[in-house]
Structures are given as C-alpha cells and as structure tokens.
Amino acid sequence: MALAEFFSILLLLCTVDVGIILSMRHTWTLLGLLAGLCLIGAYTTQLIPAVTEAGRIGWMVYLIAFPIALASRVWIGWTWTAMACVIYGTVGLALDLATVTSILSGQGETGALFLFSAMSGTVNFLLILFGGRAFLQSSLGAALPESRPPSPPSPSSSARP
C-alpha cells in the first residue's frame, strides 16, 4: 500500500508542476554553459594532482557530475535550477580566482591549469549572469499584456454629414 501511495504522490507532483512552474528563459544558454563547464572540468581533472583516488573522484563529481545534474534539471525547466546555477557558478568562480591567484603568486604550476582556470572562470561568470537573469525573469512571471490601440470610430448615422 505504501508503494502505491508513493507513486500516486509522485504522479500528483508531476501533474501539478506543469501549471505552477513557469517556463524558464535562457534555457539553451544555461545548457551550453553547463556543457562547457563539463568539458573544461573533464580536462581539468586530468591536470589536478590528486593525493588520493578519493580526492580525484571528489573533483570529478564536482566538476562533471554536478553540471550534468544541473543541466538535466534545466532541461526539465524547473526555475529553481537557475538559482542553483548561480550558486554553483559563484563557488566555481571563487575556486577559479583562488587557483589563478596562487599560480600568479608563484605557488602553483603555470601553463595549462592557468588557461583552464581562466576559461572556467569566464564560463562561471556567464553562468552567474544568465542564471540570475533566468531566475529573475521567471520569478517576476509573465509581463502584463500591452494595451491595444484604440479602435477606429464606427460608422454611425450620427457621424455622417
């Protein structure tokens, strides 16, 4: 009986969400940026010297699995994922700035890691920008309809000379 109740609640949530959740703008832009972060993350995981295998798996989850999970939710059209993209982009941008700062101060290795951190930082900044716009526009809802121009006067008997 509990399994049937679970599926009935799940079915109810799926049917209710269609009317409650507004369509999200910038969906394709967010999907493209998240795909770019996945590609950059795949190359970055090869460059990061991980002390343990668990550390490498952790970076792979953060740099590849999180953007894929976010992209799947953006594809569905849930508006809260736009704010999740902003949060993910903010944390990613902070990590990229820390990496670039450590490389420029001479504490890290230069070269490809600097290039990938700079590219990732740019994509994360764009993710913050477009994710914020998508969330703001979806939270405001639909704009008010524009007013129509006045109708031309109807030909009436009193208007004729």
Secondary structure by P-SEA (a helix, b strand, c coil): caaaaaaaaaaaaaaaaaaccccccaaaaaaaaaaaaaaaaaaaaaacccccaaaaaaaaaaacaaaaaaaaaaaaccaaaaaaaaaaaaaaaaaaaaaaaaaaaccccccaaaaaaaaaaaaaaaaaaaaaaaaaaaaaccccccccccccccccccccc
